[in-house]
Amino acid sequence: MSDRIWHSGPPPHVGWWNASMVLDPVLWSWWDGERWSLCVCDFNSAEAVNKRALRPLPDEYRHRMRWTDYWPEGARVPRIDPRGEK
């Protein structure tokens, strides 16, 4: 298990979050503002990630999702709030 702080409830904004039901630091999920997507890993192809991001996590598992505010150092895409807030 990692030393990341895992949170419950919705994250602060839409986007990719290091998130899972089992606190796995290699899993990521898309939060669309209302629902989580199925989880993906770094080794998934872009096509697989796209397909999984479009598939919502079943509602019965939604309450078990946990997320961290971890963002990889030097990531090609910065962590931004699409609402323009910090």
C-alpha positions as CSV (number, residue, x, y, z in Angstrom):
1,M,0.0,0.0,0.0
2,S,1.2,3.5,-0.7
3,D,1.7,6.4,1.6
4,R,-1.0,8.4,-0.3
5,I,-4.0,9.8,1.5
6,W,-7.2,8.2,0.2
7,H,-10.4,10.2,0.2
8,S,-14.1,9.1,-0.1
9,G,-16.8,11.1,-1.8
10,P,-16.5,13.1,-5.0
11,P,-13.2,14.6,-5.9
12,P,-12.9,18.4,-6.4
13,H,-13.4,18.4,-10.2
14,V,-13.8,16.4,-13.4
15,G,-10.8,14.5,-14.5
16,W,-8.5,11.5,-14.1
17,W,-7.8,10.5,-10.5
18,N,-5.7,7.9,-8.9
19,A,-8.7,6.0,-7.6
20,S,-9.8,2.5,-6.8
21,M,-11.9,0.4,-4.4
22,V,-8.8,-1.4,-3.1
23,L,-6.5,1.7,-2.6
24,D,-4.2,0.5,-5.5
25,P,-1.7,3.3,-6.4
26,V,-1.5,2.2,-10.0
27,L,-5.2,2.4,-10.8
28,W,-6.8,5.5,-12.4
29,S,-10.5,6.3,-13.0
30,W,-12.3,9.1,-14.8
31,W,-14.6,11.2,-12.6
32,D,-17.2,12.9,-14.9
33,G,-18.6,15.1,-12.1
34,E,-21.2,12.5,-11.1
35,R,-19.9,9.0,-11.7
36,W,-16.6,7.1,-11.8
37,S,-15.5,5.1,-14.8
38,L,-14.0,1.6,-14.8
39,C,-10.4,1.7,-13.6
40,V,-7.4,1.7,-15.9
41,C,-3.6,1.2,-15.5
42,D,-0.6,2.8,-17.2
43,F,0.0,-0.3,-19.3
44,N,-3.5,-0.2,-20.9
45,S,-3.5,0.9,-24.5
46,A,-5.0,4.3,-25.4
47,E,-8.0,2.5,-27.0
48,A,-8.6,0.4,-23.9
49,V,-8.4,3.5,-21.7
50,N,-10.9,5.4,-23.9
51,K,-13.4,2.5,-23.8
52,R,-13.1,2.1,-20.0
53,A,-13.4,5.8,-19.4
54,L,-16.7,5.8,-21.2
55,R,-18.1,2.9,-19.1
56,P,-19.4,4.0,-15.7
57,L,-18.6,2.0,-12.6
58,P,-21.8,0.2,-11.6
59,D,-23.7,2.3,-9.0
60,E,-23.5,-0.5,-6.4
61,Y,-19.7,0.1,-6.2
62,R,-19.7,3.9,-6.3
63,H,-19.6,4.3,-2.5
64,R,-16.5,2.1,-2.3
65,M,-14.3,4.2,-4.5
66,R,-11.5,6.2,-2.9
67,W,-9.2,8.7,-4.6
68,T,-6.0,10.6,-4.0
69,D,-4.8,13.9,-5.2
70,Y,-1.6,12.3,-6.4
71,W,-0.4,13.5,-9.8
72,P,2.8,12.2,-11.4
73,E,5.7,14.7,-11.3
74,G,6.6,15.7,-14.8
75,A,3.3,14.5,-16.2
76,R,2.7,15.7,-19.8
77,V,-0.7,17.1,-18.8
78,P,-0.9,19.2,-15.7
79,R,-3.5,18.7,-13.0
80,I,-6.0,21.5,-13.7
81,D,-9.5,22.3,-12.5
82,P,-11.5,22.7,-15.7
83,R,-13.7,25.3,-13.9
84,G,-10.6,27.6,-13.7
85,E,-10.3,27.2,-9.9
86,K,-7.1,26.2,-8.2
